[in-house]
Amino acid sequence: MVRDWRLGECEPIPGETMPKLIEVERDYGAVGEKMNALGPLVEKLGIGAKGVSWKPEIEVEELCRRNGKVLEGPGAGRPAIVTDIDAAEVILSLSGTTNGRIANESFKALGARTGKDLTVISEEHIDQRINFADLRVQPRKVHASAEWSGSESRERRYSPFTSNIDHLIPFRTLTGRQSFYVDHAWMLDMGEGLPAYRPPVRSAQVSPRGGADDPLEVTVRFLTPHSKWSIHSEFQDNLHMLTLFRGGPAMWISEKDAERVGVKDNDWLEVYNSHGAVSCRAAVSRRVPDGIALFYHSQDRHVNVPISEVTGRRGGTDNSLTRISMKPTHMIGGYAQLSYGFNYYGPCGTQRDQLIMIRKRQEEVRYQ
């Protein structure tokens, strides 16, 4: 049973019956200067991920030589991070996926936790190092690292959890195994101890155009798959990627839905709901089911995005049509794999559970 101290069911004890309370001192006048230097905690506390850490003293010395040192202020004597290339060098130096020595240190640390010699995964890359100049020449193959769960090598491409299977590394769960059943009280209260189907939310949407005078429009469900023409959320506007798609945002809709609103492939669309609007081209496909529209996420607002005739502002992104929706089970903290980690455990995809209206653009396309 989970007791609530706010209801008088228990005493409020920080870190036990309520969240931890940690005092943090900040010199806000020095924030800018500190952001232009690599801080000292990387050596004092170490860097790492997922419960293991290691200390990069050698890399910090190398960064001092490569980037130069800060001469004065709170970052005096530390590696400088003044330019974008400086920042890239810090990332490449401290990540095991681009620095073989760091990868080896990460597997040493993980091996100490698991009682296994895991450096066999990283030893073939121990002398390899990728810096920013290397990436400007050509794409580079990264290394296996304990920061991730794949056993990547010269003969193998990355696939998640292969290191757990091949080297018997426990999964990062309460049991060390893959988990399908979670017996946390909150999960059980909401009927989600096991994976469960949840039907889409039937939320009403109101057209921001006013209703009666609107041109013909169709209402569909909105889905946002991972980006198809970028690397994660980056590099969508380089020449290689631009040659693979239409050079701007596109909404994929079914042939029947397109016919209902008089839209042909590559026509300009206005897509909107009560949250916002998107200006994009139509990608009409028989592979898209009726009543659904696909809009690959992380669309770049600066690549061929006109002014929306609905809002009068730049034509929006995938997030323009969504809202934040927190799920109570994602508030669980300090319980095995349910502990919060930035970009690892957070809101689920319910914010994508939206209805949108689609119609053919009526006005001339303009960019300012």
Disulfide bonds with the S-S distance in Angstrom:
none
